[in-house]
Amino acid sequence: MKRLAPEAFDRAGLFLKTQARPLDRALFEYRFENAPVDRVTTELARFRNEDGGFGHALEPDVRTPSSSALATEIGLTILEELGCGVDHPLVRGAVRYLLETLDEQQQVWRVIPTDANDHPHAPWWHDEEGSLARTFDDFIVIPRARIIGQLYHHAGLVPDDWLAELAERTVADIEAFAGLGSGGGDTLAYGMELAQAEGLPSPLRERLLRRIRAVVPEAVERDPAKWNTYCIAPLKIVSSPQSPVADLIWEDLQAHLDYQVDHQTEAGTWEPTWSWRGMYPEVWEQAKLEWRGQLTLRTLTTLKNFGRI
């Protein structure tokens, strides 16, 4: 079992403190150096809009300043980690934005706004005559599953019956979704997030986990030679030993943790396994730097969760 050496950790920390976004720097200092919560919320607030949602490239592959369901659920995930409750203005604003932007007819959130095309973005975020909805399966899992989990965490801000009905529909859609665990596994990861959400009723959690556990053993990529590609690498869906599917792929997780230790760059970073395929090359360099910070922080956090630091 390999562990990240102290000097390797220090290299990662130096990168985060000198080259990562201030938000990722603040999160690193909060997670590893006991820095106060308000440093993180101050930086997170810079991504917030007047409508309460988050935008401004909080997700680096989508550069529109406008609020999106995608960026807003990312913001709420951070706020949950920080312990910010229903009285926090960032939480209240984000939930209000989500309530106001739900597609009432389809009961989904459009993942990013239509004006994303007018700003630099990764090719898979481009929308051409409804192509985005086709790419993201009419948004039945992404971003809805993670948003439902966040709304249960802040259930005091939403009507109980409304949330229960939407959660039931989301779980039923995931159960019936044939593409769960295909491609790069983002839908599987979102389903996992919902299954682990605080406050999700036990019957819904059990149904989700039955579906997910049936998919995971065959869906996870076990070949280390492919872990630097867009695939379902073990740590993509399991970030701690407490995951309810960790037992299914335990040896693969250990191998992937060893792999991560071995694949830190000399600069102390972990690198994105994707690119914008030649689109907006200058902006991609900025986005790539931002992803380096996010991925480095994420990898350090996962290694810590598994006792590998």
Order of alpha helices (4+ residues) and beta strands (2+ residues): alpha-alpha-alpha-alpha-alpha-alpha-alpha-alpha-alpha-alpha-alpha-alpha-alpha
